[in-house]
Amino acid sequence: MVMSRQVRADFDATSLVVYQAYAPAIAEPALREGRFVAPFSFGRMTWVKPSFRWLMHRSDWGRKAGQERVLAVRISRSGFEHALGRAVSTEGSVAGAAVHVQWDPERSLRGAALNHYSIQVGIGRELIRTFNDEWIVGITDLTPLVRRVAGLLKDGRAAQAQRLLPAEKPYPLPAPLARRVGADG
């Protein structure tokens, strides 16, 4: 069976949410300033994920060291699409690419691989300041929500947990961008 590749995100007419998990030392100043500031590193790639469940899988529901704080970073759609327009798939040669795109199996609430892929976007040093200074619309701390959902799952209350997840729907990528990143048309 061929697994589909479709960008799914929480978005509105002008922006979308990408998720990241950081240590408190990075998250707290970012929340206070509404953008990333020291000790955030502008010298390395930062990966953003439009899929909340994929980040929960990756960060073990905010329990991994250095990923204890889960942030919803709302960015402009124009910035996101600009990044995708510069993207190179990690399946090929990425040397010198400003943006990397990687597709991984989407995850269920309990971490099982689903039958479709979720996109991750790696924003490189060349664009990281633009991401931070021009694309970010706002940053929200989702850590309390993450703890609540994880607690409900632990207590066997998956249906209640599911209702608390951010609403994600197919993101309407323009056809040239969909082809560039390998998304289903």
C-alpha positions as CSV (number, residue, x, y, z in Angstrom):
1,M,0.0,0.0,0.0
2,V,1.3,3.5,-0.9
3,M,1.2,5.8,2.1
4,S,-0.1,9.3,1.4
5,R,2.0,12.4,2.0
6,Q,-0.3,15.3,2.9
7,V,0.6,18.4,5.0
8,R,-1.9,18.6,7.8
9,A,-1.9,21.6,10.1
10,D,-3.9,23.9,12.4
11,F,-4.2,26.9,10.1
12,D,-6.3,29.9,9.3
13,A,-6.3,32.4,6.3
14,T,-2.9,33.9,7.1
15,S,-1.0,31.6,9.5
16,L,-0.4,28.1,10.6
17,V,0.9,26.4,13.8
18,V,4.1,24.4,13.9
19,Y,5.2,22.6,17.0
20,Q,8.6,22.5,18.8
21,A,9.8,21.1,22.1
22,Y,12.6,22.8,24.1
23,A,14.2,22.9,27.5
24,P,12.7,25.6,29.8
25,A,15.9,27.7,29.4
26,I,14.9,28.2,25.7
27,A,11.1,28.1,26.0
28,E,10.6,30.6,28.8
29,P,12.5,33.5,27.1
30,A,10.8,32.7,23.8
31,L,7.4,32.9,25.4
32,R,8.2,36.1,27.2
33,E,9.6,37.8,24.0
34,G,7.2,36.3,21.5
35,R,10.1,35.1,19.4
36,F,13.3,33.1,20.0
37,V,16.2,34.8,21.9
38,A,19.3,33.6,23.5
39,P,20.1,30.9,24.5
40,F,18.3,29.7,21.3
41,S,20.9,28.8,18.7
42,F,20.7,30.7,15.5
43,G,23.7,28.7,14.2
44,R,22.0,25.4,13.6
45,M,19.0,24.1,11.8
46,T,15.6,24.1,13.7
47,W,13.0,21.6,12.8
48,V,9.3,22.5,12.9
49,K,6.4,20.1,12.7
50,P,2.8,21.0,11.7
51,S,1.7,17.7,13.3
52,F,1.0,17.8,17.1
53,R,0.9,14.1,17.4
54,W,4.2,13.6,15.6
55,L,5.9,16.0,18.0
56,M,4.3,14.2,20.9
57,H,5.8,11.0,19.6
58,R,9.2,12.6,19.1
59,S,9.3,14.3,22.5
60,D,7.6,11.5,24.4
61,W,4.8,13.9,25.4
62,G,7.4,16.5,26.6
63,R,9.2,14.0,28.9
64,K,12.5,13.8,27.0
65,A,15.4,15.7,28.4
66,G,15.6,19.1,26.7
67,Q,12.1,18.8,25.3
68,E,10.1,19.4,28.4
69,R,8.3,22.5,27.2
70,V,6.0,22.2,24.1
71,L,5.5,25.3,22.1
72,A,2.9,26.1,19.4
73,V,4.7,28.5,17.1
74,R,2.2,30.3,14.9
75,I,3.9,31.4,11.6
76,S,2.7,33.2,8.5
77,R,1.6,31.0,5.7
78,S,3.7,33.1,3.3
79,G,6.8,32.3,5.4
80,F,5.9,28.6,5.5
81,E,5.4,28.5,1.8
82,H,8.6,30.4,1.2
83,A,10.4,27.8,3.2
84,L,8.9,25.0,1.2
85,G,9.8,26.7,-2.0
86,R,13.5,26.5,-0.9
87,A,13.2,22.9,0.4
88,V,15.2,19.9,-0.5
89,S,14.1,16.4,0.5
90,T,16.3,14.5,2.9
91,E,15.8,11.5,0.7
92,G,18.3,13.1,-1.7
93,S,21.4,15.3,-1.5
94,V,20.8,18.2,1.0
95,A,24.2,19.7,0.9
96,G,23.9,23.5,1.0
97,A,20.1,23.4,1.1
98,A,18.4,26.3,3.1
99,V,15.5,24.1,4.0
100,H,15.2,20.3,4.5
101,V,11.9,18.4,4.2
102,Q,11.4,15.0,5.7
103,W,8.4,12.7,5.7
104,D,7.8,10.3,8.6
105,P,4.8,8.1,9.4
106,E,2.2,10.1,11.3
107,R,1.5,8.8,14.8
108,S,-1.6,7.8,16.7
109,L,-2.2,9.2,20.2
110,R,-0.3,6.2,21.6
111,G,2.6,6.5,19.2
112,A,1.7,3.8,16.6
113,A,2.6,4.5,13.0
114,L,-0.4,5.4,10.9
115,N,-1.0,4.9,7.2
116,H,0.0,8.4,6.1
117,Y,3.1,10.5,6.4
118,S,3.6,13.8,8.3
119,I,6.0,16.5,7.1
120,Q,8.9,18.0,9.1
121,V,10.6,21.1,7.9
122,G,14.2,21.9,8.8
123,I,14.9,25.6,8.6
124,G,18.6,26.1,8.1
125,R,21.0,28.9,9.3
126,E,20.4,30.9,6.1
127,L,16.7,31.4,7.0
128,I,16.5,31.0,10.8
129,R,16.6,34.7,11.5
130,T,13.9,35.3,8.9
131,F,11.8,32.6,10.5
132,N,12.3,34.2,13.9
133,D,12.0,37.9,13.0
134,E,9.5,37.9,10.1
135,W,7.5,34.7,10.1
136,I,6.6,34.2,13.7
137,V,3.2,35.6,14.6
138,G,3.1,34.3,18.2
139,I,4.3,31.5,20.5
140,T,2.0,29.7,23.0
141,D,3.0,27.3,25.7
142,L,1.1,24.0,25.2
143,T,2.9,22.2,28.1
144,P,-0.2,22.2,30.4
145,L,-2.3,20.8,27.6
146,V,0.4,18.1,26.8
147,R,0.5,17.1,30.5
148,R,-3.3,16.9,30.6
149,V,-3.6,14.8,27.4
150,A,-0.8,12.5,28.5
151,G,-2.5,12.0,31.9
152,L,-5.8,11.1,30.2
153,L,-4.0,8.6,28.0
154,K,-2.3,7.1,31.0
155,D,-5.7,6.7,32.7
156,G,-7.1,5.0,29.7
157,R,-9.3,7.9,28.6
158,A,-8.2,8.1,25.0
159,A,-11.5,9.5,23.7
160,Q,-11.3,12.5,26.1
161,A,-7.6,13.0,25.2
162,Q,-8.5,13.0,21.5
163,R,-11.0,15.8,22.0
164,L,-8.3,18.1,23.4
165,L,-6.0,17.8,20.4
166,P,-5.4,20.8,18.2
167,A,-7.6,20.7,15.0
168,E,-5.5,19.7,12.1
169,K,-6.8,19.5,8.5
170,P,-5.2,19.2,5.1
171,Y,-3.2,22.3,4.2
172,P,-3.9,23.5,0.7
173,L,-0.4,23.6,-0.8
174,P,-0.1,25.2,-4.2
175,A,0.7,22.5,-6.8
176,P,4.3,23.6,-7.5
177,L,5.1,23.4,-3.8
178,A,3.4,20.1,-3.4
179,R,5.5,18.7,-6.2
180,R,8.7,20.2,-4.8
181,V,8.2,18.6,-1.3
182,G,6.8,15.4,-2.6
183,A,3.3,15.9,-1.2
184,D,0.2,14.2,-2.7
185,G,-1.5,16.6,-5.1
